[in-house]
Amino acid sequence: MEEYFDEAEIARLMSVQKVLPDNWEIRLKTRLRSELSQKKAILPISTSAGEFRIIVRESLVNSLDFSVILAFVRSNGSLFRLRRYNGLHAPAGGHVNRLERQTISGYHIHQATLRYQQAGFREDAFAVASKDFTDTVSALRLMFSQCTFKIPEPEGESAERQLRLLPKKN
C-alpha cells in the first residue's frame, strides 16, 4: 500500500523550485496519442526533491475539455497528483467534492489532500472553482505561478516561440 502524503509533505513538494528546461514550450505541445479523441504531452522536471511531471491533456472533440496536471513521481514510480487544473469535461452537474457533498461547476483546480487519501479517494479528489484560467495556456501560466516554477529566460529565436505561452514582458 502506498504511503499517504500529509499536508506538510504536500506543501513541501509544492514549494520545491521546479526549473523548466530551455525547450519546455516545445515539449509541452500536445500531440495525438493512441486515445484517438485526445492529444497529450508529458514533461519530466528533475529537482533536488525528486522528479515531477507536467501532464497536459486536450480533447479533440471539445476544446474546453482539458487537464493540466502537476504530479510527483513516488519512489515506486507511481504518480502523486499535487494539482490538476480542469476544463469543462465533467457531466452537466460538475465535479462533486464527496466529503463535503459540494458540487463545483465550471473550471476548477483539484488539490491533493490527506483527508481524501485517508477516505480512500484519489489524492486530488478535492477541487475548488476557479475563474483564473479558461484554456491549457492560461492553466499552465496559473500552475507555473502557484507551484514554484522557474522559467528560463528565452534567448534569440526561442524567445518568440516561448511567448505564445507566457505574457510578453514590457
Secondary structure, 3 states (H helix, E strand, C coil): CCCCCCHHHHHHHHHCCEECCCCHHHHCCCEECCCCCEEEEEEEEEECCEEEEEEEEEECCCCCCEEEEEEEECCCCCEEEEEEEECCCCCCCCEEECCCCEEECCCEEEECCHHHHHCCCCCCCEEEECCCCCCHHHHHHHHHHHCCEECCCCCCHHHHHHCCCCCCCC
